[in-house]
Amino acid sequence: MAKSSVPQDIAALSFEDAMKQLETIVSKLEGGQVKLDEAVEAYERGAALKKHCEAKLAEAKTKVEKITGGGKSTEPLDRE
């Protein structure tokens, strides 16, 4: 359901591609060489990209927790 709250083109992106786009937007905004209207649009897209990346990370965390049993291992870390 989280995917419906971001534009479809962003929802289709991998985590890595979304991060690259987000980094590009941040660089443009930090450079201060965009017009106000463009900056607002870039900020909105950046917010959607951030939300998408956070959802992807949460998804990955859930998968890892399922694989590892929620991180509740009964095995000691150092087995010698």
mmJSON file of the N, C-alpha and C atoms, coordinates in Angstrom:
{"data_MODEL":{"atom_site":{
"group_PDB":["ATOM","ATOM","ATOM","ATOM","ATOM","ATOM","ATOM","ATOM","ATOM","ATOM","ATOM","ATOM","ATOM","ATOM","ATOM","ATOM","ATOM","ATOM","ATOM","ATOM","ATOM","ATOM","ATOM","ATOM","ATOM","ATOM","ATOM","ATOM","ATOM","ATOM","ATOM","ATOM","ATOM","ATOM","ATOM","ATOM","ATOM","ATOM","ATOM","ATOM","ATOM","ATOM","ATOM","ATOM","ATOM","ATOM","ATOM","ATOM","ATOM","ATOM","ATOM","ATOM","ATOM","ATOM","ATOM","ATOM","ATOM","ATOM","ATOM","ATOM","ATOM","ATOM","ATOM","ATOM","ATOM","ATOM","ATOM","ATOM","ATOM","ATOM","ATOM","ATOM","ATOM","ATOM","ATOM","ATOM","ATOM","ATOM","ATOM","ATOM","ATOM","ATOM","ATOM","ATOM","ATOM","ATOM","ATOM","ATOM","ATOM","ATOM","ATOM","ATOM","ATOM","ATOM","ATOM","ATOM","ATOM","ATOM","ATOM","ATOM","ATOM","ATOM","ATOM","ATOM","ATOM","ATOM","ATOM","ATOM","ATOM","ATOM","ATOM","ATOM","ATOM","ATOM","ATOM","ATOM","ATOM","ATOM","ATOM","ATOM","ATOM","ATOM","ATOM","ATOM","ATOM","ATOM","ATOM","ATOM","ATOM","ATOM","ATOM","ATOM","ATOM","ATOM","ATOM","ATOM","ATOM","ATOM","ATOM","ATOM","ATOM","ATOM","ATOM","ATOM","ATOM","ATOM","ATOM","ATOM","ATOM","ATOM","ATOM","ATOM","ATOM","ATOM","ATOM","ATOM","ATOM","ATOM","ATOM","ATOM","ATOM","ATOM","ATOM","ATOM","ATOM","ATOM","ATOM","ATOM","ATOM","ATOM","ATOM","ATOM","ATOM","ATOM","ATOM","ATOM","ATOM","ATOM","ATOM","ATOM","ATOM","ATOM","ATOM","ATOM","ATOM","ATOM","ATOM","ATOM","ATOM","ATOM","ATOM","ATOM","ATOM","ATOM","ATOM","ATOM","ATOM","ATOM","ATOM","ATOM","ATOM","ATOM","ATOM","ATOM","ATOM","ATOM","ATOM","ATOM","ATOM","ATOM","ATOM","ATOM","ATOM","ATOM","ATOM","ATOM","ATOM","ATOM","ATOM","ATOM","ATOM","ATOM","ATOM","ATOM","ATOM","ATOM","ATOM","ATOM","ATOM","ATOM","ATOM","ATOM","ATOM","ATOM","ATOM","ATOM","ATOM","ATOM","ATOM","ATOM"],
"id":[1,2,3,4,5,6,7,8,9,10,11,12,13,14,15,16,17,18,19,20,21,22,23,24,25,26,27,28,29,30,31,32,33,34,35,36,37,38,39,40,41,42,43,44,45,46,47,48,49,50,51,52,53,54,55,56,57,58,59,60,61,62,63,64,65,66,67,68,69,70,71,72,73,74,75,76,77,78,79,80,81,82,83,84,85,86,87,88,89,90,91,92,93,94,95,96,97,98,99,100,101,102,103,104,105,106,107,108,109,110,111,112,113,114,115,116,117,118,119,120,121,122,123,124,125,126,127,128,129,130,131,132,133,134,135,136,137,138,139,140,141,142,143,144,145,146,147,148,149,150,151,152,153,154,155,156,157,158,159,160,161,162,163,164,165,166,167,168,169,170,171,172,173,174,175,176,177,178,179,180,181,182,183,184,185,186,187,188,189,190,191,192,193,194,195,196,197,198,199,200,201,202,203,204,205,206,207,208,209,210,211,212,213,214,215,216,217,218,219,220,221,222,223,224,225,226,227,228,229,230,231,232,233,234,235,236,237,238,239,240],
"type_symbol":["N","C","C","N","C","C","N","C","C","N","C","C","N","C","C","N","C","C","N","C","C","N","C","C","N","C","C","N","C","C","N","C","C","N","C","C","N","C","C","N","C","C","N","C","C","N","C","C","N","C","C","N","C","C","N","C","C","N","C","C","N","C","C","N","C","C","N","C","C","N","C","C","N","C","C","N","C","C","N","C","C","N","C","C","N","C","C","N","C","C","N","C","C","N","C","C","N","C","C","N","C","C","N","C","C","N","C","C","N","C","C","N","C","C","N","C","C","N","C","C","N","C","C","N","C","C","N","C","C","N","C","C","N","C","C","N","C","C","N","C","C","N","C","C","N","C","C","N","C","C","N","C","C","N","C","C","N","C","C","N","C","C","N","C","C","N","C","C","N","C","C","N","C","C","N","C","C","N","C","C","N","C","C","N","C","C","N","C","C","N","C","C","N","C","C","N","C","C","N","C","C","N","C","C","N","C","C","N","C","C","N","C","C","N","C","C","N","C","C","N","C","C","N","C","C","N","C","C","N","C","C","N","C","C","N","C","C","N","C","C"],
"label_atom_id":["N","CA","C","N","CA","C","N","CA","C","N","CA","C","N","CA","C","N","CA","C","N","CA","C","N","CA","C","N","CA","C","N","CA","C","N","CA","C","N","CA","C","N","CA","C","N","CA","C","N","CA","C","N","CA","C","N","CA","C","N","CA","C","N","CA","C","N","CA","C","N","CA","C","N","CA","C","N","CA","C","N","CA","C","N","CA","C","N","CA","C","N","CA","C","N","CA","C","N","CA","C","N","CA","C","N","CA","C","N","CA","C","N","CA","C","N","CA","C","N","CA","C","N","CA","C","N","CA","C","N","CA","C","N","CA","C","N","CA","C","N","CA","C","N","CA","C","N","CA","C","N","CA","C","N","CA","C","N","CA","C","N","CA","C","N","CA","C","N","CA","C","N","CA","C","N","CA","C","N","CA","C","N","CA","C","N","CA","C","N","CA","C","N","CA","C","N","CA","C","N","CA","C","N","CA","C","N","CA","C","N","CA","C","N","CA","C","N","CA","C","N","CA","C","N","CA","C","N","CA","C","N","CA","C","N","CA","C","N","CA","C","N","CA","C","N","CA","C","N","CA","C","N","CA","C","N","CA","C","N","CA","C","N","CA","C","N","CA","C","N","CA","C","N","CA","C","N","CA","C"],
"label_alt_id":[null,null,null,null,null,null,null,null,null,null,null,null,null,null,null,null,null,null,null,null,null,null,null,null,null,null,null,null,null,null,null,null,null,null,null,null,null,null,null,null,null,null,null,null,null,null,null,null,null,null,null,null,null,null,null,null,null,null,null,null,null,null,null,null,null,null,null,null,null,null,null,null,null,null,null,null,null,null,null,null,null,null,null,null,null,null,null,null,null,null,null,null,null,null,null,null,null,null,null,null,null,null,null,null,null,null,null,null,null,null,null,null,null,null,null,null,null,null,null,null,null,null,null,null,null,null,null,null,null,null,null,null,null,null,null,null,null,null,null,null,null,null,null,null,null,null,null,null,null,null,null,null,null,null,null,null,null,null,null,null,null,null,null,null,null,null,null,null,null,null,null,null,null,null,null,null,null,null,null,null,null,null,null,null,null,null,null,null,null,null,null,null,null,null,null,null,null,null,null,null,null,null,null,null,null,null,null,null,null,null,null,null,null,null,null,null,null,null,null,null,null,null,null,null,null,null,null,null,null,null,null,null,null,null,null,null,null,null,null,null],
"label_comp_id":["MET","MET","MET","ALA","ALA","ALA","LYS","LYS","LYS","SER","SER","SER","SER","SER","SER","VAL","VAL","VAL","PRO","PRO","PRO","GLN","GLN","GLN","ASP","ASP","ASP","ILE","ILE","ILE","ALA","ALA","ALA","ALA","ALA","ALA","LEU","LEU","LEU","SER","SER","SER","PHE","PHE","PHE","GLU","GLU","GLU","ASP","ASP","ASP","ALA","ALA","ALA","MET","MET","MET","LYS","LYS","LYS","GLN","GLN","GLN","LEU","LEU","LEU","GLU","GLU","GLU","THR","THR","THR","ILE","ILE","ILE","VAL","VAL","VAL","SER","SER","SER","LYS","LYS","LYS","LEU","LEU","LEU","GLU","GLU","GLU","GLY","GLY","GLY","GLY","GLY","GLY","GLN","GLN","GLN","VAL","VAL","VAL","LYS","LYS","LYS","LEU","LEU","LEU","ASP","ASP","ASP","GLU","GLU","GLU","ALA","ALA","ALA","VAL","VAL","VAL","GLU","GLU","GLU","ALA","ALA","ALA","TYR","TYR","TYR","GLU","GLU","GLU","ARG","ARG","ARG","GLY","GLY","GLY","ALA","ALA","ALA","ALA","ALA","ALA","LEU","LEU","LEU","LYS","LYS","LYS","LYS","LYS","LYS","HIS","HIS","HIS","CYS","CYS","CYS","GLU","GLU","GLU","ALA","ALA","ALA","LYS","LYS","LYS","LEU","LEU","LEU","ALA","ALA","ALA","GLU","GLU","GLU","ALA","ALA","ALA","LYS","LYS","LYS","THR","THR","THR","LYS","LYS","LYS","VAL","VAL","VAL","GLU","GLU","GLU","LYS","LYS","LYS","ILE","ILE","ILE","THR","THR","THR","GLY","GLY","GLY","GLY","GLY","GLY","GLY","GLY","GLY","LYS","LYS","LYS","SER","SER","SER","THR","THR","THR","GLU","GLU","GLU","PRO","PRO","PRO","LEU","LEU","LEU","ASP","ASP","ASP","ARG","ARG","ARG","GLU","GLU","GLU"],
"label_asym_id":["A","A","A","A","A","A","A","A","A","A","A","A","A","A","A","A","A","A","A","A","A","A","A","A","A","A","A","A","A","A","A","A","A","A","A","A","A","A","A","A","A","A","A","A","A","A","A","A","A","A","A","A","A","A","A","A","A","A","A","A","A","A","A","A","A","A","A","A","A","A","A","A","A","A","A","A","A","A","A","A","A","A","A","A","A","A","A","A","A","A","A","A","A","A","A","A","A","A","A","A","A","A","A","A","A","A","A","A","A","A","A","A","A","A","A","A","A","A","A","A","A","A","A","A","A","A","A","A","A","A","A","A","A","A","A","A","A","A","A","A","A","A","A","A","A","A","A","A","A","A","A","A","A","A","A","A","A","A","A","A","A","A","A","A","A","A","A","A","A","A","A","A","A","A","A","A","A","A","A","A","A","A","A","A","A","A","A","A","A","A","A","A","A","A","A","A","A","A","A","A","A","A","A","A","A","A","A","A","A","A","A","A","A","A","A","A","A","A","A","A","A","A","A","A","A","A","A","A","A","A","A","A","A","A","A","A","A","A","A","A"],
"label_entity_id":["1","1","1","1","1","1","1","1","1","1","1","1","1","1","1","1","1","1","1","1","1","1","1","1","1","1","1","1","1","1","1","1","1","1","1","1","1","1","1","1","1","1","1","1","1","1","1","1","1","1","1","1","1","1","1","1","1","1","1","1","1","1","1","1","1","1","1","1","1","1","1","1","1","1","1","1","1","1","1","1","1","1","1","1","1","1","1","1","1","1","1","1","1","1","1","1","1","1","1","1","1","1","1","1","1","1","1","1","1","1","1","1","1","1","1","1","1","1","1","1","1","1","1","1","1","1","1","1","1","1","1","1","1","1","1","1","1","1","1","1","1","1","1","1","1","1","1","1","1","1","1","1","1","1","1","1","1","1","1","1","1","1","1","1","1","1","1","1","1","1","1","1","1","1","1","1","1","1","1","1","1","1","1","1","1","1","1","1","1","1","1","1","1","1","1","1","1","1","1","1","1","1","1","1","1","1","1","1","1","1","1","1","1","1","1","1","1","1","1","1","1","1","1","1","1","1","1","1","1","1","1","1","1","1","1","1","1","1","1","1"],
"label_seq_id":[1,1,1,2,2,2,3,3,3,4,4,4,5,5,5,6,6,6,7,7,7,8,8,8,9,9,9,10,10,10,11,11,11,12,12,12,13,13,13,14,14,14,15,15,15,16,16,16,17,17,17,18,18,18,19,19,19,20,20,20,21,21,21,22,22,22,23,23,23,24,24,24,25,25,25,26,26,26,27,27,27,28,28,28,29,29,29,30,30,30,31,31,31,32,32,32,33,33,33,34,34,34,35,35,35,36,36,36,37,37,37,38,38,38,39,39,39,40,40,40,41,41,41,42,42,42,43,43,43,44,44,44,45,45,45,46,46,46,47,47,47,48,48,48,49,49,49,50,50,50,51,51,51,52,52,52,53,53,53,54,54,54,55,55,55,56,56,56,57,57,57,58,58,58,59,59,59,60,60,60,61,61,61,62,62,62,63,63,63,64,64,64,65,65,65,66,66,66,67,67,67,68,68,68,69,69,69,70,70,70,71,71,71,72,72,72,73,73,73,74,74,74,75,75,75,76,76,76,77,77,77,78,78,78,79,79,79,80,80,80],
"pdbx_PDB_ins_code":[null,null,null,null,null,null,null,null,null,null,null,null,null,null,null,null,null,null,null,null,null,null,null,null,null,null,null,null,null,null,null,null,null,null,null,null,null,null,null,null,null,null,null,null,null,null,null,null,null,null,null,null,null,null,null,null,null,null,null,null,null,null,null,null,null,null,null,null,null,null,null,null,null,null,null,null,null,null,null,null,null,null,null,null,null,null,null,null,null,null,null,null,null,null,null,null,null,null,null,null,null,null,null,null,null,null,null,null,null,null,null,null,null,null,null,null,null,null,null,null,null,null,null,null,null,null,null,null,null,null,null,null,null,null,null,null,null,null,null,null,null,null,null,null,null,null,null,null,null,null,null,null,null,null,null,null,null,null,null,null,null,null,null,null,null,null,null,null,null,null,null,null,null,null,null,null,null,null,null,null,null,null,null,null,null,null,null,null,null,null,null,null,null,null,null,null,null,null,null,null,null,null,null,null,null,null,null,null,null,null,null,null,null,null,null,null,null,null,null,null,null,null,null,null,null,null,null,null,null,null,null,null,null,null,null,null,null,null,null,null],
"Cartn_x":[0.799,0.0,0.855,2.061,2.919,3.286,3.326,3.689,2.657,1.409,0.367,0.511,1.257,1.406,2.545,3.284,4.322,3.981,4.445,4.163,4.639,3.941,4.255,5.688,6.183,7.548,8.564,8.278,9.17,8.991,7.769,7.501,8.177,8.41,9.036,10.555,11.128,12.582,13.133,14.337,15.049,15.522,15.923,16.446,17.635,18.548,19.762,19.465,18.554,18.2,17.504,16.652,15.966,16.973,17.955,18.98,19.8,20.14,20.902,20.127,18.834,18.01,17.918,17.768,17.678,18.98,20.113,21.404,21.547,21.08,21.135,20.294,19.096,18.214,18.841,19.395,20.022,21.177,21.981,23.101,22.617,21.563,21.005,20.5,19.761,19.196,20.287,21.303,22.399,23.202,23.241,23.968,23.29,22.0,21.251,21.097,21.242,21.166,19.888,18.824,17.535,16.526,15.608,14.566,13.645,12.934,12.082,11.073,10.374,9.381,10.026,11.191,11.916,12.383,12.8,13.256,12.121,10.931,9.774,9.427,9.414,9.133,10.188,11.446,12.534,12.403,12.042,11.866,10.74,9.629,8.503,8.911,9.626,10.087,11.074,11.951,12.906,12.221,11.158,10.411,9.783,9.259,8.663,9.744,10.9,12.008,12.473,12.554,12.952,11.968,10.691,9.653,9.771,10.028,10.185,11.4,12.511,13.721,13.496,12.811,12.519,11.655,10.683,9.822,10.625,11.528,12.379,13.271,13.826,14.665,13.863,12.661,11.811,11.462,11.195,10.897,12.088,13.28,14.485,14.73,14.515,14.703,13.763,12.517,11.539,11.973,12.452,12.916,14.097,15.04,16.215,15.794,14.867,14.399,13.713,12.976,12.34,13.395,14.425,15.485,16.263,16.538,17.37,16.552,15.256,14.415,14.235,14.253,14.039,15.245,16.403,17.622,17.744,16.863,16.879,17.555,18.844,19.598,19.974,19.929,20.362,21.807,22.395,23.782,24.695,25.802,26.753,27.413,27.835,28.462,29.817,30.614,31.938,31.894,32.07,32.072,33.463,34.21,35.569,35.683],
"Cartn_y":[-1.188,0.0,1.272,1.182,2.359,2.848,1.941,2.327,3.251,3.156,3.997,5.456,5.742,7.109,7.848,7.167,7.817,7.652,8.576,8.451,7.109,6.632,5.316,5.227,6.3,6.239,6.059,6.617,6.437,5.049,4.592,3.268,2.16,2.395,1.376,1.356,2.345,2.433,1.465,0.994,0.226,1.208,0.684,1.527,2.342,1.671,2.335,3.464,3.208,4.245,5.43,5.141,6.214,7.051,6.399,7.132,8.015,7.519,8.33,9.582,9.406,10.564,11.54,11.008,11.855,12.639,11.978,12.65,13.769,13.522,14.539,15.751,15.494,16.585,17.402,16.717,17.406,18.278,17.755,18.53,19.782,19.632,20.786,21.841,21.388,22.326,23.004,22.241,22.821,23.821,23.578,24.475,25.825,25.861,27.107,27.703,26.885,27.408,26.992,26.779,26.448,27.531,27.741,28.735,28.225,29.124,28.78,27.68,27.828,26.815,25.447,25.432,24.18,23.592,24.452,24.0,23.348,23.934,23.367,22.006,21.9,20.614,19.574,19.998,19.081,18.615,19.541,19.191,18.175,18.382,17.443,16.067,16.039,14.744,14.101,14.922,14.405,13.796,14.435,13.898,12.552,12.437,11.168,10.091,10.471,9.52,9.045,9.973,9.615,8.623,8.881,7.994,6.598,6.572,5.303,4.533,5.236,4.589,4.036,4.8,4.331,3.073,3.038,1.855,0.653,0.881,-0.214,-0.749,0.145,-0.286,-1.071,-0.617,-1.328,-2.719,-2.79,-4.072,-5.026,-4.519,-5.336,-5.781,-4.874,-5.213,-6.34,-6.261,-7.297,-8.64,-8.634,-9.877,-10.472,-9.623,-10.1,-10.659,-9.985,-10.479,-11.83,-12.026,-13.329,-14.409,-14.068,-15.038,-15.386,-14.389,-14.611,-14.94,-15.047,-15.337,-14.138,-12.964,-11.745,-11.32,-11.884,-11.505,-12.141,-13.08,-13.723,-15.089,-15.064,-16.29,-16.865,-18.167,-18.825,-19.27,-19.068,-19.431,-18.302,-18.664,-17.62,-17.047,-15.784,-15.159,-15.764,-16.045,-16.628,-18.121,-18.882,-20.351,-20.852,-21.221,-21.725,-23.122],
"Cartn_z":[0.0,0.0,0.0,0.549,0.604,-0.794,-1.754,-3.108,-3.736,-3.325,-3.912,-3.488,-2.433,-1.965,-2.66,-3.536,-4.327,-5.803,-6.637,-8.07,-8.626,-9.651,-10.212,-10.722,-11.327,-11.851,-10.728,-9.569,-8.427,-7.814,-7.707,-7.134,-7.928,-9.215,-10.062,-9.923,-9.253,-9.129,-8.089,-8.349,-7.327,-6.257,-5.133,-4.053,-4.549,-5.251,-5.712,-6.703,-7.641,-8.615,-7.947,-6.988,-6.259,-5.477,-4.863,-4.116,-5.041,-6.223,-7.178,-7.564,-7.837,-8.185,-7.023,-5.828,-4.643,-4.435,-4.62,-4.485,-5.518,-6.739,-7.79,-7.41,-6.895,-6.48,-5.355,-4.38,-3.253,-3.744,-4.654,-5.195,-5.906,-6.714,-7.422,-6.439,-5.439,-4.464,-3.643,-3.26,-2.482,-3.318,-4.625,-5.508,-5.656,-5.378,-5.418,-6.801,-7.834,-9.192,-9.909,-9.161,-9.767,-9.404,-10.305,-10.053,-8.958,-8.336,-7.202,-7.55,-8.675,-9.061,-9.261,-9.898,-10.114,-8.784,-7.888,-6.578,-5.798,-5.868,-5.172,-5.756,-7.084,-7.738,-7.379,-7.383,-7.041,-5.59,-4.704,-3.3,-3.132,-3.836,-3.762,-4.265,-5.39,-5.918,-4.937,-4.374,-3.393,-2.182,-1.731,-0.584,-0.937,-2.154,-2.593,-2.744,-3.26,-3.386,-2.012,-1.066,0.308,0.908,0.725,1.249,0.625,-0.681,-1.391,-0.863,-0.667,-0.153,1.255,2.081,3.438,3.411,2.501,2.376,1.905,0.945,0.45,1.568,2.374,3.488,4.526,4.82,5.779,5.253,3.956,3.313,3.444,3.165,3.253,4.692,5.635,7.053,7.465,7.019,7.342,6.774,5.55,4.917,5.672,6.059,6.792,8.14,8.81,10.105,9.964,8.874,8.643,8.441,7.675,7.384,8.641,9.449,10.635,11.875,11.727,12.88,13.778,13.197,13.972,14.77,14.415,15.12,16.49,16.798,18.113,17.977,17.882,17.717,19.078,19.168,20.399,20.27,19.102,18.868,19.344,19.991,20.371,19.115,19.161,18.015,17.693,18.716,18.514,18.781,17.722,17.887,17.582,18.608,18.414,18.926],
"occupancy":[1.0,1.0,1.0,1.0,1.0,1.0,1.0,1.0,1.0,1.0,1.0,1.0,1.0,1.0,1.0,1.0,1.0,1.0,1.0,1.0,1.0,1.0,1.0,1.0,1.0,1.0,1.0,1.0,1.0,1.0,1.0,1.0,1.0,1.0,1.0,1.0,1.0,1.0,1.0,1.0,1.0,1.0,1.0,1.0,1.0,1.0,1.0,1.0,1.0,1.0,1.0,1.0,1.0,1.0,1.0,1.0,1.0,1.0,1.0,1.0,1.0,1.0,1.0,1.0,1.0,1.0,1.0,1.0,1.0,1.0,1.0,1.0,1.0,1.0,1.0,1.0,1.0,1.0,1.0,1.0,1.0,1.0,1.0,1.0,1.0,1.0,1.0,1.0,1.0,1.0,1.0,1.0,1.0,1.0,1.0,1.0,1.0,1.0,1.0,1.0,1.0,1.0,1.0,1.0,1.0,1.0,1.0,1.0,1.0,1.0,1.0,1.0,1.0,1.0,1.0,1.0,1.0,1.0,1.0,1.0,1.0,1.0,1.0,1.0,1.0,1.0,1.0,1.0,1.0,1.0,1.0,1.0,1.0,1.0,1.0,1.0,1.0,1.0,1.0,1.0,1.0,1.0,1.0,1.0,1.0,1.0,1.0,1.0,1.0,1.0,1.0,1.0,1.0,1.0,1.0,1.0,1.0,1.0,1.0,1.0,1.0,1.0,1.0,1.0,1.0,1.0,1.0,1.0,1.0,1.0,1.0,1.0,1.0,1.0,1.0,1.0,1.0,1.0,1.0,1.0,1.0,1.0,1.0,1.0,1.0,1.0,1.0,1.0,1.0,1.0,1.0,1.0,1.0,1.0,1.0,1.0,1.0,1.0,1.0,1.0,1.0,1.0,1.0,1.0,1.0,1.0,1.0,1.0,1.0,1.0,1.0,1.0,1.0,1.0,1.0,1.0,1.0,1.0,1.0,1.0,1.0,1.0,1.0,1.0,1.0,1.0,1.0,1.0,1.0,1.0,1.0,1.0,1.0,1.0,1.0,1.0,1.0,1.0,1.0,1.0],
"B_iso_or_equiv":[0.0,0.0,0.0,0.0,0.0,0.0,0.0,0.0,0.0,0.0,0.0,0.0,0.0,0.0,0.0,0.0,0.0,0.0,0.0,0.0,0.0,0.0,0.0,0.0,0.0,0.0,0.0,0.0,0.0,0.0,0.0,0.0,0.0,0.0,0.0,0.0,0.0,0.0,0.0,0.0,0.0,0.0,0.0,0.0,0.0,0.0,0.0,0.0,0.0,0.0,0.0,0.0,0.0,0.0,0.0,0.0,0.0,0.0,0.0,0.0,0.0,0.0,0.0,0.0,0.0,0.0,0.0,0.0,0.0,0.0,0.0,0.0,0.0,0.0,0.0,0.0,0.0,0.0,0.0,0.0,0.0,0.0,0.0,0.0,0.0,0.0,0.0,0.0,0.0,0.0,0.0,0.0,0.0,0.0,0.0,0.0,0.0,0.0,0.0,0.0,0.0,0.0,0.0,0.0,0.0,0.0,0.0,0.0,0.0,0.0,0.0,0.0,0.0,0.0,0.0,0.0,0.0,0.0,0.0,0.0,0.0,0.0,0.0,0.0,0.0,0.0,0.0,0.0,0.0,0.0,0.0,0.0,0.0,0.0,0.0,0.0,0.0,0.0,0.0,0.0,0.0,0.0,0.0,0.0,0.0,0.0,0.0,0.0,0.0,0.0,0.0,0.0,0.0,0.0,0.0,0.0,0.0,0.0,0.0,0.0,0.0,0.0,0.0,0.0,0.0,0.0,0.0,0.0,0.0,0.0,0.0,0.0,0.0,0.0,0.0,0.0,0.0,0.0,0.0,0.0,0.0,0.0,0.0,0.0,0.0,0.0,0.0,0.0,0.0,0.0,0.0,0.0,0.0,0.0,0.0,0.0,0.0,0.0,0.0,0.0,0.0,0.0,0.0,0.0,0.0,0.0,0.0,0.0,0.0,0.0,0.0,0.0,0.0,0.0,0.0,0.0,0.0,0.0,0.0,0.0,0.0,0.0,0.0,0.0,0.0,0.0,0.0,0.0,0.0,0.0,0.0,0.0,0.0,0.0,0.0,0.0,0.0,0.0,0.0,0.0],
"pdbx_formal_charge":[null,null,null,null,null,null,null,null,null,null,null,null,null,null,null,null,null,null,null,null,null,null,null,null,null,null,null,null,null,null,null,null,null,null,null,null,null,null,null,null,null,null,null,null,null,null,null,null,null,null,null,null,null,null,null,null,null,null,null,null,null,null,null,null,null,null,null,null,null,null,null,null,null,null,null,null,null,null,null,null,null,null,null,null,null,null,null,null,null,null,null,null,null,null,null,null,null,null,null,null,null,null,null,null,null,null,null,null,null,null,null,null,null,null,null,null,null,null,null,null,null,null,null,null,null,null,null,null,null,null,null,null,null,null,null,null,null,null,null,null,null,null,null,null,null,null,null,null,null,null,null,null,null,null,null,null,null,null,null,null,null,null,null,null,null,null,null,null,null,null,null,null,null,null,null,null,null,null,null,null,null,null,null,null,null,null,null,null,null,null,null,null,null,null,null,null,null,null,null,null,null,null,null,null,null,null,null,null,null,null,null,null,null,null,null,null,null,null,null,null,null,null,null,null,null,null,null,null,null,null,null,null,null,null,null,null,null,null,null,null],
"auth_seq_id":[1,1,1,2,2,2,3,3,3,4,4,4,5,5,5,6,6,6,7,7,7,8,8,8,9,9,9,10,10,10,11,11,11,12,12,12,13,13,13,14,14,14,15,15,15,16,16,16,17,17,17,18,18,18,19,19,19,20,20,20,21,21,21,22,22,22,23,23,23,24,24,24,25,25,25,26,26,26,27,27,27,28,28,28,29,29,29,30,30,30,31,31,31,32,32,32,33,33,33,34,34,34,35,35,35,36,36,36,37,37,37,38,38,38,39,39,39,40,40,40,41,41,41,42,42,42,43,43,43,44,44,44,45,45,45,46,46,46,47,47,47,48,48,48,49,49,49,50,50,50,51,51,51,52,52,52,53,53,53,54,54,54,55,55,55,56,56,56,57,57,57,58,58,58,59,59,59,60,60,60,61,61,61,62,62,62,63,63,63,64,64,64,65,65,65,66,66,66,67,67,67,68,68,68,69,69,69,70,70,70,71,71,71,72,72,72,73,73,73,74,74,74,75,75,75,76,76,76,77,77,77,78,78,78,79,79,79,80,80,80],
"auth_comp_id":["MET","MET","MET","ALA","ALA","ALA","LYS","LYS","LYS","SER","SER","SER","SER","SER","SER","VAL","VAL","VAL","PRO","PRO","PRO","GLN","GLN","GLN","ASP","ASP","ASP","ILE","ILE","ILE","ALA","ALA","ALA","ALA","ALA","ALA","LEU","LEU","LEU","SER","SER","SER","PHE","PHE","PHE","GLU","GLU","GLU","ASP","ASP","ASP","ALA","ALA","ALA","MET","MET","MET","LYS","LYS","LYS","GLN","GLN","GLN","LEU","LEU","LEU","GLU","GLU","GLU","THR","THR","THR","ILE","ILE","ILE","VAL","VAL","VAL","SER","SER","SER","LYS","LYS","LYS","LEU","LEU","LEU","GLU","GLU","GLU","GLY","GLY","GLY","GLY","GLY","GLY","GLN","GLN","GLN","VAL","VAL","VAL","LYS","LYS","LYS","LEU","LEU","LEU","ASP","ASP","ASP","GLU","GLU","GLU","ALA","ALA","ALA","VAL","VAL","VAL","GLU","GLU","GLU","ALA","ALA","ALA","TYR","TYR","TYR","GLU","GLU","GLU","ARG","ARG","ARG","GLY","GLY","GLY","ALA","ALA","ALA","ALA","ALA","ALA","LEU","LEU","LEU","LYS","LYS","LYS","LYS","LYS","LYS","HIS","HIS","HIS","CYS","CYS","CYS","GLU","GLU","GLU","ALA","ALA","ALA","LYS","LYS","LYS","LEU","LEU","LEU","ALA","ALA","ALA","GLU","GLU","GLU","ALA","ALA","ALA","LYS","LYS","LYS","THR","THR","THR","LYS","LYS","LYS","VAL","VAL","VAL","GLU","GLU","GLU","LYS","LYS","LYS","ILE","ILE","ILE","THR","THR","THR","GLY","GLY","GLY","GLY","GLY","GLY","GLY","GLY","GLY","LYS","LYS","LYS","SER","SER","SER","THR","THR","THR","GLU","GLU","GLU","PRO","PRO","PRO","LEU","LEU","LEU","ASP","ASP","ASP","ARG","ARG","ARG","GLU","GLU","GLU"],
"auth_asym_id":["A","A","A","A","A","A","A","A","A","A","A","A","A","A","A","A","A","A","A","A","A","A","A","A","A","A","A","A","A","A","A","A","A","A","A","A","A","A","A","A","A","A","A","A","A","A","A","A","A","A","A","A","A","A","A","A","A","A","A","A","A","A","A","A","A","A","A","A","A","A","A","A","A","A","A","A","A","A","A","A","A","A","A","A","A","A","A","A","A","A","A","A","A","A","A","A","A","A","A","A","A","A","A","A","A","A","A","A","A","A","A","A","A","A","A","A","A","A","A","A","A","A","A","A","A","A","A","A","A","A","A","A","A","A","A","A","A","A","A","A","A","A","A","A","A","A","A","A","A","A","A","A","A","A","A","A","A","A","A","A","A","A","A","A","A","A","A","A","A","A","A","A","A","A","A","A","A","A","A","A","A","A","A","A","A","A","A","A","A","A","A","A","A","A","A","A","A","A","A","A","A","A","A","A","A","A","A","A","A","A","A","A","A","A","A","A","A","A","A","A","A","A","A","A","A","A","A","A","A","A","A","A","A","A","A","A","A","A","A","A"],
"auth_atom_id":["N","CA","C","N","CA","C","N","CA","C","N","CA","C","N","CA","C","N","CA","C","N","CA","C","N","CA","C","N","CA","C","N","CA","C","N","CA","C","N","CA","C","N","CA","C","N","CA","C","N","CA","C","N","CA","C","N","CA","C","N","CA","C","N","CA","C","N","CA","C","N","CA","C","N","CA","C","N","CA","C","N","CA","C","N","CA","C","N","CA","C","N","CA","C","N","CA","C","N","CA","C","N","CA","C","N","CA","C","N","CA","C","N","CA","C","N","CA","C","N","CA","C","N","CA","C","N","CA","C","N","CA","C","N","CA","C","N","CA","C","N","CA","C","N","CA","C","N","CA","C","N","CA","C","N","CA","C","N","CA","C","N","CA","C","N","CA","C","N","CA","C","N","CA","C","N","CA","C","N","CA","C","N","CA","C","N","CA","C","N","CA","C","N","CA","C","N","CA","C","N","CA","C","N","CA","C","N","CA","C","N","CA","C","N","CA","C","N","CA","C","N","CA","C","N","CA","C","N","CA","C","N","CA","C","N","CA","C","N","CA","C","N","CA","C","N","CA","C","N","CA","C","N","CA","C","N","CA","C","N","CA","C","N","CA","C","N","CA","C","N","CA","C","N","CA","C","N","CA","C"],
"pdbx_PDB_model_num":[1,1,1,1,1,1,1,1,1,1,1,1,1,1,1,1,1,1,1,1,1,1,1,1,1,1,1,1,1,1,1,1,1,1,1,1,1,1,1,1,1,1,1,1,1,1,1,1,1,1,1,1,1,1,1,1,1,1,1,1,1,1,1,1,1,1,1,1,1,1,1,1,1,1,1,1,1,1,1,1,1,1,1,1,1,1,1,1,1,1,1,1,1,1,1,1,1,1,1,1,1,1,1,1,1,1,1,1,1,1,1,1,1,1,1,1,1,1,1,1,1,1,1,1,1,1,1,1,1,1,1,1,1,1,1,1,1,1,1,1,1,1,1,1,1,1,1,1,1,1,1,1,1,1,1,1,1,1,1,1,1,1,1,1,1,1,1,1,1,1,1,1,1,1,1,1,1,1,1,1,1,1,1,1,1,1,1,1,1,1,1,1,1,1,1,1,1,1,1,1,1,1,1,1,1,1,1,1,1,1,1,1,1,1,1,1,1,1,1,1,1,1,1,1,1,1,1,1,1,1,1,1,1,1,1,1,1,1,1,1]
}}}
